[in-house]
Amino acid sequence: MKNPFRAFFRSREQTEAEYMEAARQLVHHAPVPLIWLFGKTGSGKSSIIRELTGVEEIQVGTGYRPQTRYSARYDFPNENEPLLSFLDTRGLGEVDYDPTEELKAFGKETQLMIIVVRAMDHALDDLLKALKTIRKASPDREIILALTALHDAYPGQQHPADDPFDRSPFPLPEGIHEDLRRSLQKQYERFKGLVSCAVPIDITPKEEGFDQSSFGSDRLKATIIESLPNAYRQTLRQLEEVVAPLKDHTRKQAMPVILGTSTLAATAAAVPVPWIDIPVVMGLQTHLAYKLARIHRQRLDAQTIAHVSGGLGGRVVVQLAIRESLKFIPWVGMAANAAAAFAYTFAGGMVWNWYFTEVRKGHVPTESELKSVFKEQLQRASELWKSSREPKV
């Protein structure tokens, strides 16, 4: 079988058009979750995207790409190396909406649907009518009901200090505000048979006076991971482990790109063809270096490439080292190819990221320092790959 991506990658940096075409083909095969967000304007869909990805509100607002008359797509961190993709259907309750166009466009490729409804909003006839059509078309798709803006039931008050909601499919704990309890019970009855479970949450900026700005978000993330097919869970787990704790703006920009490119590299490596010269993976790694340089606002020239590549063992040595990867990553067959490609791409990206960070501080890392960081990050990458594929207890 001929590798369809081989022609797109060379030692030089690809043009953006070349890279986008190659990446588009890889993304089609990559385990990137596509989540369909469905709800009225102002229900909290963008807040859920921000909570899952950590991006700023303006980034989400400007990142949407129109798909149909009613839906737009947001790819995180970007269209070329996505880790997560969201489809946002707008206008429900404002127009006579018919989901036929959405079902035809992306009904079969979405792994999960999240219905987003404000907990105290009961004007939902149009949404329910559309949802019944969607559920009938795909009766096996997991659908989560995210009930948002809980504070509408208790204006001017704080959320409970201890989260009273458990992980049961339709939680209705004692001790919550009575108006909220009655409203949740009514919503559960209304959506019975249409959704798999419900998750009450409140994601509201601290500027609005709330001590907890992400009330229940951990429950939502855990429910999403459990609801996705197993192959699609890894990116969310990797995001949670690697990106979520970051505070530095530049690192928060760089890490999703490193993870996204590493996922594409793993996808390319899993193509069942001989790949000892791994042109696709090396091309991805080259493009990643240039992209990180732009994020750090650093110039990348031949001398810098030669210096850092020496710390990575040189292109030829890295290619040959793939065959020795089982010493570091205890898997066999095609899974080992994917694991090795992920690990080397992630570790190489982390080395470049660390290099540019140090240069900005006024320190040019030595080849010995680069080798040390590469070895450390290679081990981290293999552990990340393994842990993201193991069930969480």
matplotlib code that plots the C-alpha trace (Angstrom):
import matplotlib.pyplot as plt

x = [0.0, 1.4, 1.7, -0.6, 1.2, 4.7, 4.8, 3.9, 6.9, 10.5, 13.4, 12.5, 9.6, 6.5, 4.4, 1.3, -0.8, 1.2, 1.1, -2.7, -3.4, -1.3, -2.6, -6.2, -5.7, -4.1, -6.8, -9.4, -7.7, -6.7, -8.6, -9.8, -13.1, -15.8, -18.4, -21.7, -22.9, -26.6, -28.5, -30.0, -27.8, -26.6, -27.0, -23.2, -21.8, -18.8, -18.1, -17.9, -15.4, -13.3, -13.4, -12.3, -9.6, -8.4, -8.6, -9.7, -13.2, -12.0, -10.1, -13.2, -15.3, -12.9, -12.1, -15.4, -15.6, -19.1, -20.3, -24.0, -26.6, -27.0, -23.6, -20.0, -16.9, -14.2, -10.9, -8.6, -5.8, -6.2, -7.5, -4.2, -3.4, -6.7, -6.9, -10.6, -13.3, -16.6, -19.7, -21.9, -25.5, -26.9, -30.3, -32.5, -35.6, -35.0, -35.9, -37.9, -34.9, -34.7, -31.8, -31.8, -28.9, -26.8, -27.5, -26.5, -23.3, -21.9, -24.4, -22.4, -19.0, -19.7, -18.8, -20.7, -23.5, -24.0, -27.3, -26.7, -29.7, -29.9, -31.3, -34.2, -35.1, -38.3, -39.1, -37.6, -40.2, -38.2, -35.1, -36.9, -38.6, -35.2, -33.6, -36.2, -35.4, -31.7, -32.1, -34.3, -31.6, -28.8, -30.3, -27.0, -25.1, -24.2, -26.0, -25.2, -27.6, -25.5, -27.7, -26.0, -26.4, -27.6, -27.3, -30.4, -32.3, -30.5, -29.5, -27.0, -25.9, -22.8, -22.7, -22.6, -19.0, -19.1, -20.4, -23.6, -24.0, -22.7, -21.9, -25.3, -27.0, -29.6, -28.4, -31.0, -29.4, -31.0, -30.1, -29.9, -32.1, -35.7, -36.3, -33.3, -34.4, -37.9, -36.5, -33.9, -36.6, -38.7, -35.8, -35.0, -38.6, -38.6, -35.5, -36.2, -35.4, -33.6, -30.3, -28.0, -27.3, -27.4, -24.7, -25.7, -22.8, -22.2, -19.3, -19.4, -16.6, -15.3, -15.9, -19.6, -18.9, -18.7, -16.1, -16.3, -16.1, -16.2, -18.7, -19.1, -16.7, -14.7, -17.9, -18.6, -15.0, -15.2, -18.6, -17.4, -14.4, -16.5, -19.1, -16.6, -15.5, -12.3, -10.1, -11.2, -10.5, -6.8, -6.6, -8.8, -6.7, -3.5, -5.0, -5.9, -2.5, -0.2, -2.1, -4.5, -2.0, -0.1, -0.3, 2.3, 0.6, 3.3, 3.4, -0.4, -0.1, 2.7, 1.6, -1.6, 0.3, 2.9, 0.2, -1.7, 1.3, 2.3, -1.1, -0.9, 2.6, 1.2, -1.6, 0.9, 3.0, 0.1, -0.4, 0.5, 3.5, 7.3, 8.3, 12.0, 12.7, 9.4, 9.1, 5.7, 6.8, 10.0, 8.0, 5.6, 8.5, 10.1, 6.9, 6.4, 9.8, 9.0, 5.6, 7.1, 9.6, 6.7, 4.9, 8.1, 8.8, 12.2, 14.1, 14.8, 17.8, 20.1, 22.6, 20.0, 18.5, 21.9, 22.6, 19.3, 19.3, 22.7, 21.1, 18.3, 20.9, 20.7, 18.0, 19.6, 20.3, 16.7, 15.3, 17.4, 16.6, 13.0, 13.9, 15.3, 12.3, 11.0, 13.8, 11.9, 8.3, 7.2, 4.7, 4.9, 3.6, 1.7, 1.0, 4.7, 5.1, 2.4, 3.8, 7.3, 6.2, 4.2, 7.0, 9.7, 7.5, 6.4, 10.0, 11.4, 8.7, 9.4, 13.1, 12.4, 9.9, 12.5, 15.3, 13.3, 12.3, 15.9, 17.1, 14.5, 16.0, 19.5, 20.8, 21.7, 21.5, 24.5, 24.2, 24.7, 21.8, 19.6, 20.4, 19.5, 16.1, 15.3, 16.0, 13.8, 11.0, 11.1, 10.4, 7.7, 6.1, 6.1, 4.5, 1.9, 1.1, 0.6, -1.4, -3.8, -4.8, -5.3, -8.8, -9.0, -10.2]
y = [0.0, 3.3, 5.9, 8.7, 11.3, 10.7, 13.2, 16.1, 15.9, 16.8, 18.0, 21.6, 23.3, 22.7, 25.6, 26.2, 24.8, 21.6, 21.1, 21.8, 19.3, 16.6, 17.4, 17.3, 13.7, 12.7, 14.4, 12.3, 9.2, 10.6, 9.9, 13.5, 13.7, 15.7, 16.9, 18.4, 21.2, 21.8, 24.6, 28.0, 31.2, 32.1, 28.6, 28.3, 26.3, 28.6, 28.4, 24.6, 24.9, 27.3, 25.1, 22.0, 23.7, 26.6, 29.1, 32.7, 33.8, 35.9, 32.9, 30.8, 33.6, 34.2, 30.5, 29.3, 28.2, 28.1, 24.6, 24.9, 27.6, 26.9, 25.4, 26.4, 24.4, 25.2, 23.2, 23.3, 24.3, 24.8, 23.3, 21.6, 19.8, 19.5, 17.7, 18.4, 19.7, 21.2, 21.8, 24.6, 24.7, 28.2, 29.8, 27.3, 29.0, 31.9, 30.3, 27.3, 25.0, 21.7, 19.4, 17.6, 19.6, 19.0, 15.3, 15.0, 17.1, 15.6, 13.4, 10.2, 11.6, 13.1, 10.8, 12.7, 15.2, 17.7, 19.4, 22.7, 24.1, 26.8, 25.0, 27.4, 27.7, 25.8, 27.3, 24.4, 23.1, 23.9, 22.3, 19.2, 18.8, 18.9, 16.6, 13.9, 13.9, 13.7, 10.9, 8.9, 9.2, 8.0, 6.1, 4.8, 8.1, 9.2, 12.4, 14.4, 17.0, 19.9, 22.0, 25.3, 28.6, 27.0, 30.4, 31.6, 29.7, 31.5, 35.0, 36.8, 33.7, 31.5, 27.9, 25.3, 25.1, 21.4, 20.1, 18.2, 16.5, 13.0, 11.1, 9.3, 9.7, 12.2, 13.6, 15.3, 15.7, 16.9, 20.2, 22.2, 25.3, 24.2, 26.2, 24.5, 21.1, 21.5, 22.8, 20.0, 17.4, 18.9, 19.0, 15.3, 14.4, 16.5, 14.9, 11.3, 8.9, 11.6, 11.9, 9.4, 11.4, 14.9, 17.0, 20.2, 22.8, 26.5, 28.0, 31.7, 34.3, 35.3, 38.9, 38.2, 37.6, 33.8, 32.2, 29.0, 30.0, 26.4, 24.7, 21.1, 21.2, 18.2, 16.1, 17.3, 16.4, 13.0, 12.3, 13.4, 11.1, 8.1, 8.8, 8.9, 5.8, 4.4, 5.4, 9.0, 9.5, 9.9, 13.5, 14.7, 12.8, 14.2, 17.7, 17.3, 16.1, 18.3, 21.5, 22.2, 23.0, 25.6, 29.3, 30.7, 32.1, 31.0, 27.4, 27.2, 28.1, 25.7, 22.6, 21.9, 22.3, 19.8, 17.3, 17.8, 17.2, 14.2, 12.7, 13.2, 11.6, 8.6, 8.4, 8.6, 5.9, 3.5, 3.4, -0.2, 0.5, 0.3, 3.5, 3.3, 6.6, 8.0, 10.9, 11.8, 11.9, 13.8, 16.3, 16.8, 17.3, 19.9, 21.8, 21.7, 23.3, 26.2, 26.6, 26.7, 29.3, 31.5, 31.1, 32.1, 34.8, 33.3, 33.0, 29.5, 29.2, 26.4, 26.9, 26.6, 23.6, 21.9, 22.8, 21.5, 18.4, 17.5, 17.4, 15.2, 12.8, 14.0, 13.2, 10.0, 8.7, 9.5, 7.7, 4.6, 4.9, 4.2, 0.5, 0.6, 2.2, -1.0, -0.5, 2.6, 1.7, -1.8, -2.4, -4.4, -4.2, -1.2, 0.1, 0.4, 2.4, 4.8, 5.0, 5.6, 8.3, 10.0, 9.8, 11.1, 13.9, 15.0, 14.9, 16.8, 19.4, 19.8, 20.2, 23.0, 24.6, 24.5, 25.7, 28.8, 29.5, 29.4, 31.6, 34.2, 34.2, 34.9, 31.3, 29.2, 25.6, 23.3, 20.1, 18.2, 20.0, 19.4, 15.7, 15.5, 17.3, 15.1, 11.9, 13.2, 14.2, 10.9, 9.1, 11.5, 11.0, 7.2, 7.4, 9.9, 7.7, 4.7, 6.5, 8.1, 4.7, 3.0, 3.1, 5.5, 4.0]
z = [0.0, -1.0, 1.8, 0.7, 2.8, 1.7, -1.1, 1.2, 3.5, 2.8, 4.9, 4.3, 6.0, 4.0, 2.6, 4.6, 1.7, 1.5, 5.2, 5.5, 2.7, 4.4, 7.8, 6.6, 5.4, 8.7, 10.8, 8.9, 10.5, 13.8, 17.1, 17.5, 19.3, 17.6, 20.1, 19.0, 21.2, 20.9, 22.7, 22.6, 22.4, 25.9, 27.3, 28.0, 25.0, 24.6, 28.4, 28.1, 25.3, 27.3, 30.4, 28.4, 26.5, 28.7, 25.9, 26.3, 25.3, 22.4, 21.0, 20.9, 19.4, 16.5, 16.0, 14.6, 11.0, 9.4, 8.5, 7.7, 7.9, 11.6, 12.8, 13.1, 14.0, 16.5, 16.4, 19.3, 19.2, 15.5, 12.3, 11.3, 14.5, 16.4, 19.7, 20.1, 17.7, 18.5, 16.5, 17.8, 16.6, 17.0, 16.6, 18.4, 19.7, 17.3, 14.0, 12.8, 13.0, 11.2, 12.0, 8.7, 7.3, 10.4, 10.4, 6.8, 7.2, 10.4, 12.1, 11.6, 12.5, 15.9, 18.8, 21.5, 21.7, 24.6, 25.0, 26.8, 28.7, 31.4, 34.5, 34.9, 31.2, 30.4, 27.0, 25.2, 22.8, 19.6, 21.1, 22.2, 18.8, 17.0, 19.6, 19.1, 15.3, 16.1, 18.7, 16.2, 13.5, 15.9, 18.8, 20.0, 20.2, 23.7, 24.6, 27.8, 29.1, 30.6, 32.9, 33.3, 35.2, 38.4, 40.1, 38.3, 41.0, 43.8, 42.5, 44.7, 46.6, 46.3, 45.1, 47.9, 49.3, 49.0, 45.6, 46.6, 43.1, 42.6, 39.4, 39.2, 35.8, 37.0, 40.4, 42.6, 46.0, 49.2, 50.6, 47.3, 46.8, 46.5, 43.3, 41.7, 42.9, 41.4, 38.1, 37.8, 38.4, 35.7, 33.2, 33.9, 33.2, 30.1, 28.6, 29.7, 27.0, 24.9, 26.9, 28.5, 31.6, 33.1, 34.6, 36.6, 36.3, 36.6, 34.7, 35.5, 35.5, 39.0, 37.9, 38.5, 42.1, 42.4, 44.6, 42.4, 38.8, 37.5, 39.7, 38.6, 35.7, 36.9, 36.9, 33.3, 32.1, 33.7, 32.2, 28.7, 28.9, 30.0, 27.3, 24.4, 22.6, 24.1, 21.2, 21.5, 25.2, 25.1, 24.0, 26.8, 29.3, 27.8, 27.9, 31.5, 32.5, 30.4, 29.5, 32.3, 35.0, 32.9, 33.7, 31.4, 28.3, 25.8, 27.2, 27.1, 23.4, 22.7, 24.6, 22.6, 19.4, 20.5, 21.6, 18.4, 16.2, 18.3, 17.8, 14.0, 14.1, 15.9, 13.3, 10.4, 12.0, 12.3, 8.5, 7.6, 5.4, 6.0, 7.6, 8.6, 6.9, 8.4, 6.0, 7.3, 11.0, 10.2, 8.2, 11.1, 13.5, 11.1, 10.9, 14.6, 15.2, 12.9, 14.5, 18.0, 16.8, 15.7, 19.0, 20.9, 18.3, 17.6, 14.3, 13.1, 10.8, 9.6, 12.3, 15.1, 13.5, 13.3, 16.9, 18.3, 16.0, 17.4, 20.9, 19.5, 18.1, 14.5, 12.0, 10.8, 14.3, 15.4, 12.4, 13.1, 16.8, 16.0, 15.6, 19.1, 20.6, 22.2, 24.8, 26.0, 25.1, 25.8, 23.0, 19.8, 16.3, 14.9, 18.4, 18.9, 15.8, 16.9, 20.4, 19.2, 16.8, 19.5, 22.0, 19.6, 18.3, 21.8, 23.2, 20.2, 20.5, 24.2, 23.5, 21.0, 23.4, 26.2, 23.9, 22.8, 26.4, 27.5, 24.6, 25.5, 29.0, 27.5, 27.8, 24.7, 25.8, 25.1, 23.1, 26.4, 28.0, 25.0, 25.1, 28.8, 28.2, 25.2, 27.3, 30.1, 27.8, 25.9, 29.1, 30.0, 26.5, 26.8, 30.2, 28.9, 26.0, 28.2, 31.0, 28.5, 27.2, 30.6, 32.2, 35.1, 38.3]

ax = plt.figure().add_subplot(projection="3d")
ax.plot(x, y, z, "-o")
ax.set_aspect("equal")
plt.show()
